[in-house]
Amino acid sequence: MATAVPIPTLHSTVTIPSTATTATLTFWLHIDTAETSTTTAFDTLAVQVLNTSGTVLSTLGTFSNLNAAAGYSQKSFNVIAFKGQTIQIRFLGKEDFTLQTSFVIDDTTLNVQ
């Protein structure tokens, strides 16, 4: 069995004002894979919230080669629980050593009201 290795991460630091009434992270995701398994997640992408020290506060969602599909799908997560904090939003990918999976992220927004 191949060992999963980290692939490049994407992250951004944001502050959610303490006066916010809503805070929603939204992005479009396309997953393309050469993996053939319909039951084993060999490659993963985690969407995480970290504090400014780098500690993971929450994993909002995890996607894998099992979620591959044609086209993009919109993903949305409520992050109002982090109001009043400066946080990092991180997309962390891991892939094994065999067949590739591509996680394509587009139009990422954090809407705060």
VMD Tcl script that builds the backbone (N, CA, C; Angstrom):
set m [mol new atoms 339]
animate dup $m
set s [atomselect $m all]
$s set {name element resname resid chain x y z} {
  {N N MET 1 A 0.840 -1.171 0.000}
  {CA C MET 1 A 0.000 0.000 0.000}
  {C C MET 1 A 0.893 1.245 0.000}
  {N N ALA 2 A 0.590 2.168 -0.872}
  {CA C ALA 2 A 1.375 3.397 -0.980}
  {C C ALA 2 A 1.020 4.353 0.151}
  {N N THR 3 A 2.003 5.130 0.556}
  {CA C THR 3 A 1.813 6.116 1.613}
  {C C THR 3 A 1.376 7.442 1.013}
  {N N ALA 4 A 0.394 8.095 1.645}
  {CA C ALA 4 A -0.048 9.406 1.175}
  {C C ALA 4 A 0.990 10.449 1.554}
  {N N VAL 5 A 1.226 11.382 0.644}
  {CA C VAL 5 A 2.154 12.474 0.908}
  {C C VAL 5 A 1.436 13.797 0.706}
  {N N PRO 6 A 1.798 14.815 1.474}
  {CA C PRO 6 A 1.170 16.116 1.289}
  {C C PRO 6 A 1.530 16.704 -0.074}
  {N N ILE 7 A 0.572 17.352 -0.685}
  {CA C ILE 7 A 0.825 18.119 -1.892}
  {C C ILE 7 A 0.678 19.587 -1.510}
  {N N PRO 8 A 1.010 20.506 -2.375}
  {CA C PRO 8 A 0.973 21.909 -1.976}
  {C C PRO 8 A -0.355 22.319 -1.348}
  {N N THR 9 A -0.245 23.212 -0.372}
  {CA C THR 9 A -1.429 23.730 0.294}
  {C C THR 9 A -1.707 25.141 -0.183}
  {N N LEU 10 A -2.930 25.527 -0.015}
  {CA C LEU 10 A -3.363 26.871 -0.334}
  {C C LEU 10 A -4.024 27.409 0.915}
  {N N HIS 11 A -3.636 28.596 1.360}
  {CA C HIS 11 A -4.276 29.148 2.546}
  {C C HIS 11 A -4.328 30.669 2.471}
  {N N SER 12 A -5.246 31.218 3.230}
  {CA C SER 12 A -5.397 32.665 3.322}
  {C C SER 12 A -5.789 33.013 4.751}
  {N N THR 13 A -5.253 34.129 5.244}
  {CA C THR 13 A -5.584 34.597 6.582}
  {C C THR 13 A -6.641 35.691 6.476}
  {N N VAL 14 A -7.701 35.553 7.273}
  {CA C VAL 14 A -8.818 36.508 7.255}
  {C C VAL 14 A -9.255 36.795 8.685}
  {N N THR 15 A -9.880 37.944 8.868}
  {CA C THR 15 A -10.471 38.282 10.159}
  {C C THR 15 A -11.973 38.391 9.976}
  {N N ILE 16 A -12.707 37.691 10.817}
  {CA C ILE 16 A -14.169 37.791 10.799}
  {C C ILE 16 A -14.556 38.738 11.924}
  {N N PRO 17 A -15.128 39.896 11.593}
  {CA C PRO 17 A -15.448 40.888 12.627}
  {C C PRO 17 A -16.382 40.328 13.701}
  {N N SER 18 A -16.207 40.819 14.916}
  {CA C SER 18 A -17.053 40.359 16.028}
  {C C SER 18 A -18.496 40.801 15.849}
  {N N THR 19 A -18.737 41.758 14.973}
  {CA C THR 19 A -20.098 42.248 14.716}
  {C C THR 19 A -20.806 41.473 13.611}
  {N N ALA 20 A -20.122 40.507 13.018}
  {CA C ALA 20 A -20.705 39.745 11.911}
  {C C ALA 20 A -21.933 38.961 12.370}
  {N N THR 21 A -22.922 38.898 11.491}
  {CA C THR 21 A -24.107 38.074 11.761}
  {C C THR 21 A -24.117 36.821 10.897}
  {N N THR 22 A -23.400 36.865 9.775}
  {CA C THR 22 A -23.227 35.682 8.934}
  {C C THR 22 A -21.805 35.680 8.388}
  {N N ALA 23 A -21.272 34.509 8.172}
  {CA C ALA 23 A -19.955 34.344 7.542}
  {C C ALA 23 A -19.973 33.006 6.812}
  {N N THR 24 A -19.843 33.081 5.487}
  {CA C THR 24 A -19.965 31.881 4.676}
  {C C THR 24 A -18.783 31.765 3.722}
  {N N LEU 25 A -18.090 30.648 3.786}
  {CA C LEU 25 A -17.008 30.331 2.859}
  {C C LEU 25 A -17.612 29.567 1.692}
  {N N THR 26 A -17.368 30.064 0.482}
  {CA C THR 26 A -17.923 29.429 -0.715}
  {C C THR 26 A -16.822 29.282 -1.756}
  {N N PHE 27 A -16.827 28.174 -2.475}
  {CA C PHE 27 A -15.891 27.968 -3.585}
  {C C PHE 27 A -16.464 26.922 -4.526}
  {N N TRP 28 A -15.904 26.900 -5.716}
  {CA C TRP 28 A -16.270 25.895 -6.715}
  {C C TRP 28 A -15.154 24.863 -6.761}
  {N N LEU 29 A -15.520 23.574 -6.843}
  {CA C LEU 29 A -14.539 22.491 -6.809}
  {C C LEU 29 A -14.809 21.511 -7.949}
  {N N HIS 30 A -13.739 21.192 -8.653}
  {CA C HIS 30 A -13.795 20.136 -9.665}
  {C C HIS 30 A -12.757 19.087 -9.279}
  {N N ILE 31 A -13.160 17.828 -9.288}
  {CA C ILE 31 A -12.245 16.732 -8.950}
  {C C ILE 31 A -12.175 15.785 -10.137}
  {N N ASP 32 A -10.957 15.576 -10.614}
  {CA C ASP 32 A -10.698 14.667 -11.722}
  {C C ASP 32 A -9.672 13.650 -11.226}
  {N N THR 33 A -9.887 12.378 -11.542}
  {CA C THR 33 A -8.965 11.359 -11.025}
  {C C THR 33 A -8.705 10.252 -12.032}
  {N N ALA 34 A -7.533 9.666 -11.893}
  {CA C ALA 34 A -7.183 8.464 -12.645}
  {C C ALA 34 A -7.368 7.222 -11.775}
  {N N GLU 35 A -7.689 7.424 -10.495}
  {CA C GLU 35 A -7.940 6.291 -9.587}
  {C C GLU 35 A -9.136 5.497 -10.105}
  {N N THR 36 A -9.103 4.189 -9.900}
  {CA C THR 36 A -10.186 3.335 -10.401}
  {C C THR 36 A -11.073 2.784 -9.282}
  {N N SER 37 A -10.657 2.932 -8.040}
  {CA C SER 37 A -11.429 2.407 -6.911}
  {C C SER 37 A -12.720 3.211 -6.722}
  {N N THR 38 A -13.781 2.517 -6.407}
  {CA C THR 38 A -15.049 3.177 -6.077}
  {C C THR 38 A -15.330 3.082 -4.580}
  {N N THR 39 A -14.360 2.559 -3.821}
  {CA C THR 39 A -14.572 2.383 -2.383}
  {C C THR 39 A -13.452 2.933 -1.501}
  {N N THR 40 A -12.277 3.228 -2.069}
  {CA C THR 40 A -11.142 3.665 -1.263}
  {C C THR 40 A -10.722 5.085 -1.643}
  {N N ALA 41 A -10.636 5.944 -0.633}
  {CA C ALA 41 A -10.179 7.322 -0.840}
  {C C ALA 41 A -8.652 7.345 -0.759}
  {N N PHE 42 A -7.996 7.310 -1.908}
  {CA C PHE 42 A -6.539 7.329 -1.951}
  {C C PHE 42 A -5.990 8.746 -1.836}
  {N N ASP 43 A -6.718 9.709 -2.421}
  {CA C ASP 43 A -6.265 11.094 -2.485}
  {C C ASP 43 A -7.335 11.977 -1.851}
  {N N THR 44 A -6.927 12.933 -1.027}
  {CA C THR 44 A -7.911 13.743 -0.298}
  {C C THR 44 A -7.571 15.232 -0.339}
  {N N LEU 45 A -8.614 16.025 -0.155}
  {CA C LEU 45 A -8.485 17.468 0.009}
  {C C LEU 45 A -9.325 17.847 1.222}
  {N N ALA 46 A -8.671 18.414 2.243}
  {CA C ALA 46 A -9.377 18.851 3.451}
  {C C ALA 46 A -9.488 20.375 3.427}
  {N N VAL 47 A -10.642 20.880 3.824}
  {CA C VAL 47 A -10.860 22.314 3.970}
  {C C VAL 47 A -10.880 22.576 5.466}
  {N N GLN 48 A -9.903 23.347 5.950}
  {CA C GLN 48 A -9.718 23.505 7.387}
  {C C GLN 48 A -9.688 24.964 7.809}
  {N N VAL 49 A -10.023 25.179 9.083}
  {CA C VAL 49 A -9.873 26.477 9.730}
  {C C VAL 49 A -8.799 26.309 10.793}
  {N N LEU 50 A -7.788 27.213 10.762}
  {CA C LEU 50 A -6.695 27.182 11.724}
  {C C LEU 50 A -6.636 28.525 12.444}
  {N N ASN 51 A -6.103 28.508 13.664}
  {CA C ASN 51 A -5.859 29.785 14.343}
  {C C ASN 51 A -4.533 30.347 13.842}
  {N N THR 52 A -4.147 31.518 14.341}
  {CA C THR 52 A -2.926 32.169 13.852}
  {C C THR 52 A -1.653 31.433 14.273}
  {N N SER 53 A -1.761 30.500 15.211}
  {CA C SER 53 A -0.614 29.677 15.602}
  {C C SER 53 A -0.483 28.430 14.741}
  {N N GLY 54 A -1.464 28.209 13.857}
  {CA C GLY 54 A -1.418 27.045 12.979}
  {C C GLY 54 A -2.121 25.819 13.508}
  {N N THR 55 A -2.841 25.953 14.618}
  {CA C THR 55 A -3.592 24.826 15.173}
  {C C THR 55 A -4.921 24.679 14.433}
  {N N VAL 56 A -5.241 23.464 14.024}
  {CA C VAL 56 A -6.501 23.216 13.336}
  {C C VAL 56 A -7.652 23.352 14.327}
  {N N LEU 57 A -8.566 24.278 14.037}
  {CA C LEU 57 A -9.743 24.477 14.874}
  {C C LEU 57 A -10.919 23.648 14.391}
  {N N SER 58 A -10.983 23.433 13.080}
  {CA C SER 58 A -12.098 22.688 12.506}
  {C C SER 58 A -11.741 22.215 11.103}
  {N N THR 59 A -12.203 21.029 10.753}
  {CA C THR 59 A -12.161 20.565 9.367}
  {C C THR 59 A -13.577 20.709 8.840}
  {N N LEU 60 A -13.751 21.635 7.906}
  {CA C LEU 60 A -15.080 21.939 7.393}
  {C C LEU 60 A -15.592 20.849 6.461}
  {N N GLY 61 A -14.697 20.250 5.715}
  {CA C GLY 61 A -15.092 19.202 4.783}
  {C C GLY 61 A -13.875 18.490 4.240}
  {N N THR 62 A -14.078 17.257 3.794}
  {CA C THR 62 A -13.017 16.479 3.172}
  {C C THR 62 A -13.573 15.864 1.896}
  {N N PHE 63 A -12.803 15.986 0.831}
  {CA C PHE 63 A -13.187 15.454 -0.468}
  {C C PHE 63 A -12.105 14.487 -0.911}
  {N N SER 64 A -12.444 13.579 -1.827}
  {CA C SER 64 A -11.468 12.576 -2.258}
  {C C SER 64 A -11.696 12.189 -3.708}
  {N N ASN 65 A -10.847 11.270 -4.178}
  {CA C ASN 65 A -11.007 10.723 -5.515}
  {C C ASN 65 A -12.388 10.096 -5.693}
  {N N LEU 66 A -13.032 9.706 -4.614}
  {CA C LEU 66 A -14.371 9.110 -4.702}
  {C C LEU 66 A -15.427 10.142 -5.083}
  {N N ASN 67 A -15.102 11.433 -4.963}
  {CA C ASN 67 A -16.033 12.513 -5.294}
  {C C ASN 67 A -15.826 13.050 -6.709}
  {N N ALA 68 A -14.976 12.402 -7.503}
  {CA C ALA 68 A -14.711 12.874 -8.860}
  {C C ALA 68 A -15.999 12.905 -9.676}
  {N N ALA 69 A -16.129 13.972 -10.478}
  {CA C ALA 69 A -17.319 14.124 -11.321}
  {C C ALA 69 A -17.008 15.130 -12.424}
  {N N ALA 70 A -17.807 15.096 -13.454}
  {CA C ALA 70 A -17.651 16.073 -14.535}
  {C C ALA 70 A -18.084 17.443 -14.038}
  {N N GLY 71 A -17.385 18.465 -14.438}
  {CA C GLY 71 A -17.769 19.827 -14.107}
  {C C GLY 71 A -17.441 20.210 -12.673}
  {N N TYR 72 A -17.840 21.427 -12.340}
  {CA C TYR 72 A -17.616 22.002 -11.008}
  {C C TYR 72 A -18.875 21.880 -10.161}
  {N N SER 73 A -18.692 21.786 -8.847}
  {CA C SER 73 A -19.824 21.864 -7.914}
  {C C SER 73 A -19.482 22.922 -6.869}
  {N N GLN 74 A -20.502 23.669 -6.460}
  {CA C GLN 74 A -20.279 24.721 -5.472}
  {C C GLN 74 A -20.349 24.135 -4.068}
  {N N LYS 75 A -19.382 24.525 -3.240}
  {CA C LYS 75 A -19.322 24.096 -1.845}
  {C C LYS 75 A -19.485 25.326 -0.971}
  {N N SER 76 A -20.166 25.166 0.149}
  {CA C SER 76 A -20.433 26.301 1.032}
  {C C SER 76 A -20.388 25.832 2.484}
  {N N PHE 77 A -19.706 26.630 3.326}
  {CA C PHE 77 A -19.568 26.289 4.734}
  {C C PHE 77 A -19.822 27.519 5.594}
  {N N ASN 78 A -20.594 27.336 6.645}
  {CA C ASN 78 A -20.875 28.398 7.602}
  {C C ASN 78 A -19.697 28.488 8.575}
  {N N VAL 79 A -19.074 29.673 8.669}
  {CA C VAL 79 A -17.925 29.851 9.558}
  {C C VAL 79 A -18.168 30.954 10.600}
  {N N ILE 80 A -19.432 31.245 10.877}
  {CA C ILE 80 A -19.766 32.296 11.847}
  {C C ILE 80 A -19.259 31.952 13.248}
  {N N ALA 81 A -19.030 30.696 13.525}
  {CA C ALA 81 A -18.509 30.290 14.839}
  {C C ALA 81 A -17.145 30.914 15.130}
  {N N PHE 82 A -16.472 31.433 14.106}
  {CA C PHE 82 A -15.144 32.010 14.270}
  {C C PHE 82 A -15.161 33.538 14.265}
  {N N LYS 83 A -16.346 34.129 14.460}
  {CA C LYS 83 A -16.418 35.597 14.453}
  {C C LYS 83 A -15.595 36.165 15.604}
  {N N GLY 84 A -15.013 37.331 15.322}
  {CA C GLY 84 A -14.129 37.964 16.289}
  {C C GLY 84 A -12.721 37.407 16.279}
  {N N GLN 85 A -12.424 36.504 15.348}
  {CA C GLN 85 A -11.106 35.861 15.303}
  {C C GLN 85 A -10.413 36.092 13.965}
  {N N THR 86 A -9.101 36.089 14.007}
  {CA C THR 86 A -8.306 36.033 12.786}
  {C C THR 86 A -7.957 34.567 12.589}
  {N N ILE 87 A -8.317 34.053 11.424}
  {CA C ILE 87 A -8.156 32.623 11.143}
  {C C ILE 87 A -7.478 32.422 9.794}
  {N N GLN 88 A -7.013 31.219 9.587}
  {CA C GLN 88 A -6.524 30.801 8.272}
  {C C GLN 88 A -7.532 29.810 7.708}
  {N N ILE 89 A -7.873 29.998 6.442}
  {CA C ILE 89 A -8.639 28.999 5.704}
  {C C ILE 89 A -7.610 28.233 4.884}
  {N N ARG 90 A -7.564 26.920 5.074}
  {CA C ARG 90 A -6.537 26.118 4.399}
  {C C ARG 90 A -7.176 24.992 3.591}
  {N N PHE 91 A -6.668 24.818 2.380}
  {CA C PHE 91 A -7.006 23.676 1.539}
  {C C PHE 91 A -5.775 22.779 1.546}
  {N N LEU 92 A -5.880 21.612 2.142}
  {CA C LEU 92 A -4.744 20.711 2.324}
  {C C LEU 92 A -4.972 19.424 1.544}
  {N N GLY 93 A -4.132 19.192 0.540}
  {CA C GLY 93 A -4.262 17.990 -0.279}
  {C C GLY 93 A -3.261 16.931 0.102}
  {N N LYS 94 A -3.656 15.674 -0.048}
  {CA C LYS 94 A -2.755 14.531 0.127}
  {C C LYS 94 A -3.031 13.554 -1.001}
  {N N GLU 95 A -1.941 13.022 -1.552}
  {CA C GLU 95 A -2.070 12.106 -2.669}
  {C C GLU 95 A -1.119 10.938 -2.471}
  {N N ASP 96 A -1.556 9.738 -2.878}
  {CA C ASP 96 A -0.649 8.593 -2.774}
  {C C ASP 96 A 0.347 8.628 -3.937}
  {N N PHE 97 A 1.173 7.601 -4.043}
  {CA C PHE 97 A 2.244 7.596 -5.030}
  {C C PHE 97 A 1.833 7.021 -6.382}
  {N N THR 98 A 0.591 6.627 -6.517}
  {CA C THR 98 A 0.236 5.976 -7.777}
  {C C THR 98 A -0.565 6.927 -8.658}
  {N N LEU 99 A -1.810 6.647 -8.905}
  {CA C LEU 99 A -2.621 7.407 -9.858}
  {C C LEU 99 A -2.993 8.782 -9.325}
  {N N GLN 100 A -3.042 9.759 -10.212}
  {CA C GLN 100 A -3.265 11.158 -9.837}
  {C C GLN 100 A -4.746 11.478 -9.593}
  {N N THR 101 A -4.953 12.463 -8.755}
  {CA C THR 101 A -6.248 13.112 -8.587}
  {C C THR 101 A -5.984 14.609 -8.578}
  {N N SER 102 A -6.769 15.350 -9.349}
  {CA C SER 102 A -6.644 16.806 -9.393}
  {C C SER 102 A -7.817 17.433 -8.656}
  {N N PHE 103 A -7.513 18.327 -7.726}
  {CA C PHE 103 A -8.521 19.100 -7.010}
  {C C PHE 103 A -8.397 20.542 -7.514}
  {N N VAL 104 A -9.355 20.977 -8.298}
  {CA C VAL 104 A -9.310 22.302 -8.904}
  {C C VAL 104 A -10.297 23.201 -8.164}
  {N N ILE 105 A -9.772 24.268 -7.545}
  {CA C ILE 105 A -10.574 25.183 -6.727}
  {C C ILE 105 A -10.663 26.510 -7.466}
  {N N ASP 106 A -11.874 27.075 -7.523}
  {CA C ASP 106 A -12.078 28.333 -8.236}
  {C C ASP 106 A -13.063 29.216 -7.483}
  {N N ASP 107 A -12.932 30.522 -7.674}
  {CA C ASP 107 A -13.872 31.523 -7.139}
  {C C ASP 107 A -14.142 31.347 -5.650}
  {N N THR 108 A -13.091 31.332 -4.871}
  {CA C THR 108 A -13.228 31.209 -3.414}
  {C C THR 108 A -13.574 32.568 -2.819}
  {N N THR 109 A -14.631 32.602 -2.009}
  {CA C THR 109 A -15.043 33.839 -1.364}
  {C C THR 109 A -15.426 33.582 0.093}
  {N N LEU 110 A -15.230 34.607 0.908}
  {CA C LEU 110 A -15.734 34.590 2.281}
  {C C LEU 110 A -16.684 35.779 2.385}
  {N N ASN 111 A -17.960 35.496 2.430}
  {CA C ASN 111 A -18.976 36.545 2.512}
  {C C ASN 111 A -19.346 36.760 3.981}
  {N N VAL 112 A -19.141 37.991 4.439}
  {CA C VAL 112 A -19.429 38.342 5.837}
  {C C VAL 112 A -20.415 39.498 5.854}
  {N N GLN 113 A -21.421 39.366 6.670}
  {CA C GLN 113 A -22.395 40.460 6.845}
  {C C GLN 113 A -22.560 40.748 8.307}
}
mol reanalyze $m
mol bondsrecalc $m
mol representation Tube
mol addrep $m
